[in-house]
Amino acid sequence: MPVHVVFVRHAESANNKRGANDTRACDGGSETVDERTGAPSAKGREADPALTERGSRQAEVTARYLAGLSERGVWTVRKLMISPMLRTLHTARPIMKTRLGQADVTIDSRLHEEGGLFQGPRARRGADEDFVFGLNRREAFNELECDRGFDDVHWIGTGKSDLAGWWTGGFEEEAATRARARDVAEALWDAA
């Protein structure tokens, strides 16, 4: 049976709503407040934003669509691989509540956008900003809000303690992004 890999990008996040390039921030935009924590955020963007209301609706529609394809026999989902970024965990939540959530589930720290978690405008690449480390294993699991047991959701971390956040800190440079992409491609081939 052929293996199909389906990538689902996260639904609309707070950063997406602000604008793809966030030019306000690059031009010295004002400080914002992290919608999740209420804490002051770096200018113009959040390091790990949640979904907007629209994004939550998009995630629900995506879950229904994917579950419908599975129910019609278009495919059998064997594995769900989810980034530990908040917006992807929230996009996966409704998917986990369908039959698709019965598949093997892994939260994989290799799955994230170029740059990783960093504060401040993208153009500044996190320069002169505090490091952000993201959610730890338990926090990421809790954000899924699934009916699975903690040990039933696999975790591929960065080699740090599962109690620490998944990100190593700072801005991921292009060479590191390419190496990580190769690792992910090899993992997908191995999973096939």
Legacy VTK file of the C-alpha trace (Angstrom):
# vtk DataFile Version 3.0
C-alpha trace
ASCII
DATASET POLYDATA
POINTS 192 float
0.000 0.000 0.000
1.462 3.397 -0.935
2.300 5.810 1.842
0.960 9.342 1.619
2.385 12.164 3.684
-0.031 15.014 4.299
1.277 18.245 5.778
-1.208 20.431 7.612
0.020 23.933 8.285
-1.206 25.526 11.476
-4.369 27.588 11.349
-4.294 31.385 11.671
-2.178 32.512 14.620
-1.950 35.895 16.293
1.217 36.608 14.293
-0.505 35.710 11.014
-3.306 38.117 11.837
-0.786 40.929 12.363
0.678 40.467 8.888
3.000 38.048 7.156
6.116 40.184 7.411
5.038 42.208 10.428
6.452 45.408 8.950
5.111 47.464 11.853
7.489 45.663 14.164
10.399 46.000 11.774
9.744 49.741 11.765
9.760 49.916 15.557
6.120 49.066 16.252
4.815 49.354 19.774
4.890 46.618 22.391
2.033 44.146 22.403
0.629 41.831 25.044
0.875 38.035 24.797
-2.774 36.967 24.362
-2.168 33.751 26.295
-0.217 34.988 29.305
-1.086 38.684 29.411
2.633 39.486 29.716
4.295 42.168 27.604
5.500 40.669 24.340
8.350 41.640 22.076
7.474 44.321 19.582
4.992 43.231 16.973
5.050 39.456 17.293
4.871 36.634 19.785
7.489 33.903 19.944
4.880 31.141 20.332
1.441 32.555 19.487
-1.886 30.842 20.022
-4.585 30.625 17.363
-7.013 33.445 16.765
-10.758 32.757 16.915
-10.683 32.436 13.135
-7.771 30.009 13.443
-9.740 27.861 15.890
-12.597 27.678 13.388
-10.135 26.783 10.599
-8.744 23.957 12.749
-12.263 22.577 13.319
-13.018 22.628 9.572
-9.689 20.946 8.803
-10.387 18.186 11.336
-13.814 17.485 9.835
-12.368 17.435 6.315
-9.518 15.050 7.169
-11.800 12.772 9.207
-14.263 12.700 6.313
-11.549 11.554 3.911
-10.608 8.796 6.328
-14.224 7.690 6.817
-14.696 7.484 3.024
-11.651 5.219 2.767
-9.450 7.704 0.926
-6.681 6.897 3.399
-5.864 5.239 6.662
-3.968 7.471 9.043
-1.238 5.543 10.849
0.696 8.379 12.422
0.193 11.995 13.450
3.356 14.046 13.914
2.810 17.403 15.588
5.136 20.323 16.237
5.384 21.446 19.879
4.598 25.020 18.841
1.417 26.227 20.500
-0.342 27.087 17.230
0.226 23.591 15.832
-0.889 21.869 19.032
-4.078 23.947 18.938
-4.571 23.101 15.249
-4.183 19.399 16.114
-6.665 19.497 19.029
-9.834 18.983 16.961
-8.070 16.385 14.795
-7.242 14.438 17.967
-10.944 14.404 18.880
-11.820 12.545 15.649
-11.040 8.915 14.823
-7.730 10.167 13.430
-6.631 10.739 17.021
-6.498 6.949 17.453
-3.379 6.819 15.274
0.139 6.766 16.671
0.807 10.339 17.884
4.196 12.016 18.255
5.022 15.554 19.319
8.292 16.157 17.476
10.530 19.144 18.228
12.120 18.886 14.766
8.868 20.056 13.185
8.827 23.830 13.207
9.260 26.837 11.003
12.662 28.265 10.151
13.949 30.406 12.975
12.447 28.444 15.846
11.175 30.380 18.845
12.526 33.881 19.125
11.352 37.250 20.339
11.151 40.514 18.459
10.698 41.321 14.786
11.673 38.570 12.344
14.031 40.959 10.582
16.094 41.251 13.789
16.286 37.456 14.216
15.919 37.673 17.992
18.966 39.918 18.434
19.227 41.456 21.909
16.105 39.605 23.084
15.684 37.090 25.890
15.651 33.452 24.805
12.322 31.636 24.664
12.293 27.881 25.258
8.679 26.912 24.565
6.545 24.280 26.192
7.935 21.236 27.947
6.669 17.728 27.274
3.849 17.818 29.853
2.712 21.303 28.807
2.657 20.327 25.122
0.650 17.191 25.916
-1.830 19.214 27.984
-2.348 21.684 25.115
-3.615 18.812 22.925
-6.510 18.241 25.362
-6.845 14.661 24.141
-8.234 11.496 25.701
-4.853 9.773 25.486
-2.620 8.967 28.413
0.561 11.029 28.764
2.792 8.065 27.875
0.620 7.239 24.836
1.761 10.404 23.067
5.388 10.051 22.005
7.852 12.897 22.445
10.892 13.631 20.332
12.669 16.409 22.165
15.961 18.155 21.708
17.892 16.020 24.175
17.221 18.397 27.029
15.246 17.316 30.066
11.550 16.712 29.357
10.914 19.249 32.123
12.602 22.009 30.102
11.043 23.753 27.125
11.515 22.014 23.778
13.462 24.828 22.076
17.177 25.341 22.680
16.893 29.133 22.568
17.833 31.788 20.044
17.219 32.075 16.313
17.807 29.011 14.132
20.218 29.836 11.328
19.744 28.650 7.736
22.361 25.856 7.895
20.713 24.410 10.997
17.320 24.604 9.280
18.638 22.615 6.302
20.186 19.950 8.546
16.967 19.628 10.546
14.912 19.352 7.339
17.146 16.462 6.208
16.589 14.732 9.572
12.820 15.125 9.222
12.868 13.784 5.646
14.860 10.739 6.777
12.425 10.170 9.659
9.498 10.271 7.220
11.195 7.718 4.957
11.877 5.495 7.968
8.232 5.771 9.067
7.066 4.651 5.624
LINES 1 193
192 0 1 2 3 4 5 6 7 8 9 10 11 12 13 14 15 16 17 18 19 20 21 22 23 24 25 26 27 28 29 30 31 32 33 34 35 36 37 38 39 40 41 42 43 44 45 46 47 48 49 50 51 52 53 54 55 56 57 58 59 60 61 62 63 64 65 66 67 68 69 70 71 72 73 74 75 76 77 78 79 80 81 82 83 84 85 86 87 88 89 90 91 92 93 94 95 96 97 98 99 100 101 102 103 104 105 106 107 108 109 110 111 112 113 114 115 116 117 118 119 120 121 122 123 124 125 126 127 128 129 130 131 132 133 134 135 136 137 138 139 140 141 142 143 144 145 146 147 148 149 150 151 152 153 154 155 156 157 158 159 160 161 162 163 164 165 166 167 168 169 170 171 172 173 174 175 176 177 178 179 180 181 182 183 184 185 186 187 188 189 190 191
